[in-house]
Each structure stands twice: as structure tokens, then as C-alpha cells.
Amino acid sequence: MHDGKVMAAFVLLMFAFLANFPVESQCATYHCTTVSEFNTAEKQALPGDVIELANGTWKNVNLEINAIGKSSSLITLKAETAGKVYLTGSSTLKIGGKYIVVDGLVFRDGYLSSGDHVIVFRDSSENPASYCRLTNCAMIEYNPSDTNTQYN
């Protein structure tokens, strides 16, 4: 009977000890090869997760990420290899939510025919992004073919 009390006390002590350690959540990496996969990943993304666009050309895509990361655990949208994901044609990117980093994308060989913006820091509901950042990205030859075109 004494052994049972000792074992119970030991289990309680271990539980109390382990309860003081934070549980590390598993961060996910979503490798996306299609816009549909991106849209699914964007809806599931949690703080610390990475949404990775597959290397190659993404033509005429309208990507919108609207997620909530944390200051200590950002959500990252990145190229599989920095500089190897090309958004071409009339591609756009809308960044909404909080604590999101976009990294390594290249917008090239395209233009928008209307007064739309290529990259916007707000979602489609016009809610502004907060604490979000665009880094290691480029725009190359992303201009209308007619140099007289003006976006007013």
C-alpha cells in the first residue's frame, strides 16, 4: 500500500514538473504547385508555418494571403528557391492579416491592364496588413508594352 502512494506522488510530481515546460507546436510547410494548393495552404496556415511556392513560372495568378501570425512566430510565403519563382503576365499579390513575410518571389514579364496594383498590403476586403514584410523580391520588366499607358 505504501508503494502505491509513492507511485501516485511520483506521477503527480512528474506531471507538475512537465506542465512547466511549453509544448512546442509542430510548424507545417506547405509545398504548393498550383493556385488551388496555395489557397488551401493559406486557409490552414498557423503561426510558424511556411507556404512554399514551387519553382517555375506562375502565369496570370492572383494570390491572396490573409493569415494571422505572431511576432515570435511569423507565417512565411516563400519561393522554393529564392529568385526561381516567377509571377508573370497579370499576376498580383494581396497580403492581409498580421505577421506575414513574403520572401524570394520575382514578378517579371508582365503588366496590369487596369489601374490595379501588383502588390497590395491589404486583403480583398480592404483590411490593411499589419507587421507584414516583403523581402528578397524583385520586379523585372513588369510594365505595359505601351509606354504611354498611365495609371491614374
VEXDREN-2710 file (C-alpha; in Angstrom, 1 decimal):
% VEXDREN-2710
k/r/px/py/pz
1/MET/0.0/0.0/0.0
2/HIS/2.9/2.3/0.7
3/ASP/4.3/1.7/-2.8
4/GLY/1.0/2.9/-4.3
5/LYS/1.1/6.2/-2.5
6/VAL/4.8/6.7/-3.5
7/MET/3.9/5.9/-7.1
8/ALA/1.0/8.3/-7.1
9/ALA/3.1/11.1/-5.5
10/PHE/5.8/10.4/-8.2
11/VAL/3.3/10.7/-11.0
12/LEU/1.8/13.9/-9.6
13/LEU/5.3/15.4/-9.2
14/MET/6.3/14.5/-12.8
15/PHE/3.0/16.0/-14.1
16/ALA/3.7/19.2/-12.2
17/PHE/7.3/19.3/-13.5
18/LEU/6.3/18.7/-17.1
19/ALA/3.5/21.2/-17.0
20/ASN/6.0/24.0/-16.6
21/PHE/7.6/23.3/-20.0
22/PRO/5.9/24.9/-23.0
23/VAL/4.7/22.5/-25.6
24/GLU/6.4/23.1/-28.9
25/SER/3.9/23.1/-31.7
26/GLN/4.8/21.5/-35.0
27/CYS/5.1/24.0/-37.7
28/ALA/4.0/22.9/-41.2
29/THR/5.5/23.5/-44.6
30/TYR/3.0/23.6/-47.4
31/HIS/4.7/22.9/-50.8
32/CYS/2.3/24.3/-53.5
33/THR/2.5/23.6/-57.2
34/THR/-0.9/25.1/-58.1
35/VAL/-3.0/28.0/-57.1
36/SER/-5.6/25.6/-55.6
37/GLU/-2.9/24.1/-53.3
38/PHE/-1.9/27.7/-52.3
39/ASN/-5.5/28.6/-51.5
40/THR/-5.8/25.6/-49.3
41/ALA/-2.5/26.2/-47.5
42/GLU/-3.3/29.9/-47.0
43/LYS/-6.5/29.0/-45.2
44/GLN/-4.8/26.4/-43.0
45/ALA/-1.6/28.4/-42.1
46/LEU/-0.9/28.9/-38.5
47/PRO/1.9/30.9/-36.8
48/GLY/5.3/29.5/-37.7
49/ASP/4.0/27.8/-40.9
50/VAL/5.7/28.2/-44.3
51/ILE/3.9/28.3/-47.6
52/GLU/6.3/27.4/-50.3
53/LEU/5.6/28.1/-54.0
54/ALA/7.2/25.6/-56.3
55/ASN/10.0/26.8/-58.6
56/GLY/8.8/27.8/-62.1
57/THR/6.5/30.2/-63.8
58/TRP/3.2/31.1/-62.3
59/LYS/1.3/32.9/-65.1
60/ASN/-1.7/35.2/-64.5
61/VAL/-2.2/34.2/-60.9
62/ASN/-3.9/36.3/-58.2
63/LEU/-2.5/35.2/-54.9
64/GLU/-4.0/36.4/-51.7
65/ILE/-2.7/35.5/-48.2
66/ASN/-4.8/36.6/-45.3
67/ALA/-3.5/34.9/-42.2
68/ILE/-2.5/35.8/-38.6
69/GLY/1.0/35.0/-37.4
70/LYS/2.6/36.2/-34.2
71/SER/5.5/38.5/-33.6
72/SER/7.5/35.5/-32.3
73/SER/6.2/33.1/-34.9
74/LEU/5.7/34.6/-38.4
75/ILE/3.8/33.0/-41.3
76/THR/6.1/32.9/-44.4
77/LEU/5.2/32.8/-48.0
78/LYS/8.3/32.0/-49.9
79/ALA/9.8/30.7/-53.1
80/GLU/11.0/27.1/-53.1
81/THR/14.3/28.6/-54.2
82/ALA/14.7/32.4/-53.9
83/GLY/14.6/34.0/-57.3
84/LYS/13.3/30.9/-59.0
85/VAL/9.5/31.5/-58.7
86/TYR/8.4/33.8/-61.5
87/LEU/5.0/35.5/-61.3
88/THR/4.3/36.6/-64.9
89/GLY/1.5/38.1/-67.0
90/SER/-1.1/39.8/-64.9
91/SER/-0.1/38.2/-61.6
92/THR/-0.9/40.0/-58.4
93/LEU/-0.3/39.5/-54.7
94/LYS/-2.5/40.7/-51.8
95/ILE/-1.1/40.4/-48.3
96/GLY/-3.6/40.7/-45.5
97/GLY/-3.5/39.8/-41.8
98/LYS/-0.6/40.1/-39.4
99/TYR/3.0/39.0/-39.1
100/ILE/3.5/37.6/-42.6
101/VAL/6.7/37.6/-44.5
102/VAL/6.9/37.2/-48.3
103/ASP/10.3/36.1/-49.5
104/GLY/12.1/35.4/-52.8
105/LEU/9.4/36.0/-55.4
106/VAL/10.1/37.5/-58.8
107/PHE/7.5/39.4/-60.8
108/ARG/8.6/39.6/-64.4
109/ASP/7.5/39.9/-68.0
110/GLY/4.0/41.2/-67.2
111/TYR/1.8/44.1/-66.6
112/LEU/-1.7/45.0/-65.4
113/SER/-4.1/46.5/-67.9
114/SER/-6.1/48.3/-65.4
115/GLY/-5.1/50.6/-62.5
116/ASP/-4.7/47.6/-60.2
117/HIS/-1.6/47.3/-58.1
118/VAL/0.8/44.4/-58.4
119/ILE/1.4/44.0/-54.7
120/VAL/-1.0/45.3/-52.1
121/PHE/-0.7/45.2/-48.3
122/ARG/-4.4/44.7/-47.6
123/ASP/-6.9/41.9/-48.3
124/SER/-9.8/42.0/-50.8
125/SER/-12.0/43.4/-48.0
126/GLU/-9.6/46.4/-47.9
127/ASN/-8.4/45.4/-44.4
128/PRO/-4.8/46.7/-44.1
129/ALA/-2.0/44.3/-43.3
130/SER/-0.1/44.8/-40.1
131/TYR/3.5/43.9/-39.3
132/CYS/4.0/42.3/-42.7
133/ARG/7.1/42.4/-44.8
134/LEU/8.2/41.9/-48.4
135/THR/11.8/40.8/-48.7
136/ASN/14.3/39.5/-51.2
137/CYS/11.7/40.0/-54.1
138/ALA/12.1/41.7/-57.5
139/MET/10.0/43.3/-60.3
140/ILE/11.7/42.9/-63.6
141/GLU/10.1/44.2/-66.9
142/TYR/6.7/44.4/-65.2
143/ASN/5.4/47.3/-67.4
144/PRO/2.8/47.8/-70.0
145/SER/4.0/47.4/-73.6
146/ASP/2.7/50.9/-74.4
147/THR/5.0/53.3/-72.7
148/ASN/2.2/56.0/-72.9
149/THR/-0.1/54.0/-70.5
150/GLN/-0.7/55.9/-67.3
151/TYR/-2.3/54.6/-64.2
152/ASN/-4.2/57.5/-62.7
END
